[in-house]
Amino acid sequence: MSITHDPAQQCALKTTDMGLTTPVLSDPDLAASHEYRTNMYGMMGTSTNGHSFILVGPDGTITWRADYGGAPTYTTYVPIDQLLLDLKSDTES
């Protein structure tokens, strides 16, 4: 699942236009983002989400996180294969 600060209607249009099958949830007031601190590592400061990926366990705690998009590279896209490699290498360490 993906969570963005974009309005729900914009999320719906974008997911339809891109043919995405992954659920995309809208968090315009950043409530979930603040809870999981995903807005702490973005290019735009804390006012929007960054490119953070988190894995939340059944008890609601973060079991893995990766933050992409900050200086100096300002990554805007991370292929799924790369995310899975990062997850695997971090959890095996």
Secondary structure, 3 states (H helix, E strand, C coil): CEEECCCHHHHHHHHHHHCCCCCEEECCCCHHHHHHCCCCCCCCHHHCCCEEEEEECCCCCEEEEEEECCCCCCCCCCCHHHHHHHHHHHHHC
